[in-house]
């Protein structure tokens, strides 16, 4: 699942952030979560719409439906 991959990939930088301090690790976690949301709700529907030639709203709906 591509959605889980980003969080798994963010685990190592977060663990390294803990060596600096807990606030650094928290900022890494916030960045990973914000990036994932940006990718899922803004980038992915547009890329999908261009690739399969459908309306962006339909692509967004499929992302939302697939997340459940």
C-alpha positions as CSV (number, residue, x, y, z in Angstrom):
1,X,0.0,0.0,0.0
2,X,1.6,3.3,-1.1
3,X,0.0,5.2,1.7
4,X,1.8,3.2,4.4
5,X,5.1,3.5,2.6
6,X,5.5,7.2,3.3
7,X,5.0,6.6,7.0
8,X,7.4,3.7,7.1
9,X,9.9,5.8,5.2
10,X,9.4,8.6,7.7
11,X,10.2,6.4,10.6
12,X,13.9,6.4,10.1
13,X,14.3,10.2,10.0
14,X,12.1,10.4,13.0
15,X,14.2,8.0,14.9
16,X,17.3,10.0,13.9
17,X,15.5,13.1,15.1
18,X,15.1,11.6,18.5
19,X,18.9,11.6,18.8
20,X,18.8,15.3,18.5
21,X,15.8,15.9,20.7
22,X,12.1,15.1,21.0
23,X,11.0,18.3,19.3
24,X,13.1,17.5,16.3
25,X,11.4,14.1,16.0
26,X,8.0,15.8,16.4
27,X,8.7,18.2,13.6
28,X,9.8,15.4,11.3
29,X,6.5,13.6,12.1
30,X,4.5,16.7,11.4
31,X,6.3,17.1,8.1
32,X,5.7,13.5,7.1
33,X,2.0,13.7,7.9
34,X,1.5,17.1,6.1
35,X,3.4,15.8,3.1
36,X,1.3,12.7,2.9
37,X,-1.9,14.6,3.1
38,X,-0.7,17.0,0.4
39,X,0.2,14.2,-1.9
40,X,-3.0,12.2,-1.3
41,X,-5.5,15.0,-1.6
42,X,-3.9,17.4,-4.1
43,X,-1.3,15.7,-6.2
44,X,-2.6,12.2,-6.6
45,X,-6.1,13.1,-8.0
46,X,-4.6,15.4,-10.6
47,X,-2.0,12.9,-11.7
48,X,-4.6,10.2,-11.8
49,X,-7.0,12.4,-13.8
50,X,-4.3,13.2,-16.4
51,X,-3.2,9.6,-16.6
52,X,-6.6,7.9,-17.1
53,X,-8.3,11.0,-18.6
54,X,-11.1,11.4,-16.0
55,X,-12.4,14.5,-14.2
56,X,-10.3,15.4,-11.1
57,X,-13.4,15.2,-8.9
58,X,-13.9,11.6,-9.9
59,X,-10.2,10.9,-9.1
60,X,-10.5,12.6,-5.7
61,X,-13.7,10.6,-4.9
62,X,-11.9,7.4,-5.7
63,X,-9.0,8.4,-3.4
64,X,-11.5,9.1,-0.6
65,X,-13.5,5.9,-1.2
66,X,-10.3,3.9,-1.3
67,X,-9.1,5.3,2.0
68,X,-12.0,3.7,3.9
